[in-house]
Amino acid sequence: MHFITKSFKELTIDELYELLQLRIEVFVVEQTCYYQDLDDKDRHPGAQHLLGYHDGRLAGYLRTLPRGVSYPEYQSIGRVVTSDAVRGQGTGHQLLEEGVALCLAQDAELAIKISAQEHLQGYYGRQGFVTVSDVYLEDGIDHVAMVRAPQQLISQ
């Protein structure tokens, strides 16, 4: 996979369209989760959008947010998504590994917190995230809070 990272203002219209299309395709249509995906966090000056391309097509995406945007004491990763066409090929692990590296490049001393769908705890756990909450409902789907300490190594 080929990755590029951009701020909101650096995204082209086509890149923005593709990433929103992928997010809606998976989070709204595939998961039948009707929620407001556009939450203004995409436009935060510190937000970084990680786009992963496979054979010239957007196959994965996530965004990173600096401390204080989603959580007061943590930087965060969110909107982690891969297209159906590339699932089961390790694409999601590559994407998350790149996202963690992006966060650590922004602030190597600060832990990363995520709100993970409950059934994906193992996926995030392989990248060093540890569950730190009970299950809670977010947009009609069971989630857990997970944290990754900055010094943890990324598993291969």
C-alpha positions as CSV (number, residue, x, y, z in Angstrom):
1,M,0.0,0.0,0.0
2,H,1.1,3.5,-0.7
3,F,0.3,6.1,2.0
4,I,-0.1,9.9,1.9
5,T,-0.8,12.2,4.8
6,K,-2.5,15.6,4.4
7,S,-4.1,18.2,6.5
8,F,-7.7,19.1,5.6
9,K,-6.7,22.1,3.6
10,E,-4.2,20.1,1.6
11,L,-6.8,17.5,0.5
12,T,-7.9,17.8,-3.1
13,I,-11.6,17.8,-3.9
14,D,-11.2,14.3,-5.3
15,E,-9.3,13.0,-2.2
16,L,-12.0,14.4,0.1
17,Y,-14.7,12.9,-2.0
18,E,-13.0,9.5,-2.0
19,L,-12.4,9.4,1.7
20,L,-15.9,10.5,2.6
21,Q,-17.3,8.0,0.1
22,L,-15.3,5.2,1.8
23,R,-16.3,6.3,5.3
24,I,-20.0,6.4,4.3
25,E,-19.8,3.1,2.3
26,V,-18.5,1.3,5.4
27,F,-19.8,3.1,8.5
28,V,-23.2,4.2,7.3
29,V,-24.2,1.7,4.5
30,E,-22.4,-1.5,5.4
31,Q,-22.7,-1.2,9.2
32,T,-26.2,0.4,8.9
33,C,-25.1,3.1,11.4
34,Y,-26.9,6.3,10.7
35,Y,-24.9,9.1,12.3
36,Q,-23.4,12.5,11.4
37,D,-20.0,11.6,10.0
38,L,-19.0,15.1,9.4
39,D,-18.1,16.4,12.8
40,D,-15.8,19.4,12.2
41,K,-12.9,17.4,13.6
42,D,-11.8,16.7,10.0
43,R,-11.1,20.4,9.6
44,H,-9.2,20.9,12.8
45,P,-5.8,22.5,12.0
46,G,-4.0,19.7,13.8
47,A,-5.9,16.8,12.1
48,Q,-4.0,14.6,9.8
49,H,-5.7,12.5,7.2
50,L,-3.9,9.3,6.2
51,L,-5.0,7.9,2.9
52,G,-3.8,4.4,1.8
53,Y,-3.9,3.5,-1.9
54,H,-3.8,0.0,-3.4
55,D,-3.6,-0.3,-7.2
56,G,-4.4,3.4,-7.5
57,R,-7.6,3.3,-5.5
58,L,-8.3,4.5,-2.0
59,A,-8.3,1.3,0.1
60,G,-7.9,2.6,3.6
61,Y,-8.2,5.8,5.6
62,L,-7.8,7.1,9.1
63,R,-7.4,10.5,10.8
64,T,-5.3,11.5,13.7
65,L,-6.2,14.3,16.1
66,P,-3.9,16.2,18.5
67,R,-4.3,16.2,22.2
68,G,-7.5,18.1,23.4
69,V,-9.6,17.5,20.3
70,S,-11.3,14.2,21.2
71,Y,-9.7,13.6,24.6
72,P,-8.2,16.2,27.0
73,E,-5.0,14.2,27.8
74,Y,-4.5,12.1,24.7
75,Q,-3.9,12.3,21.0
76,S,-6.3,10.1,19.0
77,I,-6.9,8.0,15.9
78,G,-10.3,7.6,14.5
79,R,-12.4,6.9,11.4
80,V,-10.2,3.8,10.7
81,V,-11.7,2.2,7.6
82,T,-10.7,-0.2,4.8
83,S,-12.5,-1.0,1.7
84,D,-14.2,-4.5,1.5
85,A,-11.9,-5.3,-1.5
86,V,-8.7,-5.3,0.5
87,R,-9.9,-6.8,3.9
88,G,-8.1,-9.9,5.0
89,Q,-4.9,-8.9,3.3
90,G,-3.2,-7.1,6.2
91,T,-4.2,-3.7,4.8
92,G,-5.9,-2.7,8.1
93,H,-2.8,-3.6,10.1
94,Q,-0.6,-1.5,7.7
95,L,-3.0,1.4,8.0
96,L,-3.0,1.3,11.8
97,E,0.7,0.9,12.0
98,E,1.2,4.0,9.8
99,G,-1.4,5.9,11.9
100,V,0.4,5.1,15.1
101,A,3.7,6.2,13.6
102,L,2.1,9.4,12.5
103,C,0.9,10.1,16.0
104,L,4.3,9.3,17.5
105,A,5.9,11.6,15.0
106,Q,3.6,14.4,16.1
107,D,4.2,13.7,19.9
108,A,6.3,10.7,20.8
109,E,5.7,11.3,24.6
110,L,1.9,11.3,24.4
111,A,-0.3,8.2,24.6
112,I,-3.0,7.5,21.9
113,K,-6.6,6.9,22.8
114,I,-9.3,5.5,20.5
115,S,-12.9,4.6,20.7
116,A,-13.0,1.1,19.2
117,Q,-15.8,-1.1,18.1
118,E,-15.9,-3.8,20.7
119,H,-15.4,-6.7,18.2
120,L,-12.2,-5.0,17.0
121,Q,-10.3,-5.1,20.3
122,G,-8.0,-7.9,19.1
123,Y,-7.1,-5.9,15.9
124,Y,-6.2,-2.8,18.0
125,G,-4.6,-5.0,20.7
126,R,-2.1,-6.3,18.1
127,Q,-0.8,-2.7,17.8
128,G,-0.4,-2.2,21.5
129,F,-3.8,-0.8,22.4
130,V,-5.2,-1.9,25.8
131,T,-8.9,-1.7,26.8
132,V,-9.5,0.9,29.5
133,S,-13.3,1.0,29.8
134,D,-16.4,-1.1,30.0
135,V,-18.5,-1.5,26.8
136,Y,-20.5,1.6,26.0
137,L,-22.9,2.4,23.2
138,E,-21.8,4.9,20.5
139,D,-24.0,5.5,17.5
140,G,-25.9,2.3,18.2
141,I,-22.7,0.1,18.2
142,D,-20.8,-1.4,21.2
143,H,-17.5,0.4,21.7
144,V,-14.6,0.4,24.3
145,A,-12.0,3.0,25.0
146,M,-8.5,1.8,24.3
147,V,-5.1,3.4,25.0
148,R,-1.7,2.8,23.6
149,A,1.3,4.0,25.7
150,P,3.9,5.9,23.6
151,Q,6.8,3.6,24.4
152,Q,5.0,0.4,23.2
153,L,6.5,-1.2,20.1
154,I,4.4,-1.8,17.1
155,S,3.9,-5.5,16.5
156,Q,4.8,-6.8,13.0
